[in-house]
Amino acid sequence: MEVLLTSTELEERLGSRLRELRLLKNLDQKTLAERAGVSLNAIKHLESGKGARVNSLVKALRAHGERTNNRKT
């Protein structure tokens, strides 16, 4: 039987993965926030699992992708 995560558990896992990705790319929270066009508090809230707007999550993830794409060229 599949166990579904609660909203809180899912937010915590997403935040943890976002933090891992940021650290793998040697970025601090401020730099990621600037690249993503979101506030530093939005990144802090996302990474801590306290929630933030989905729009902020999408922007943060895209900022990671932009850096990766820029490195390839």
HULIN-V736650 format. One record per helix or strand. SS is the DSSP state (h for helix, s for strand). FROM is the first residue (numbers start at 1). LEN is the number of residues. If there is no record, write none. Layout:
((SS & FROM & LEN) (SS & FROM & LEN))
This chain:
((h & 7 & 18) (h & 29 & 8) (h & 40 & 9) (h & 54 & 19))
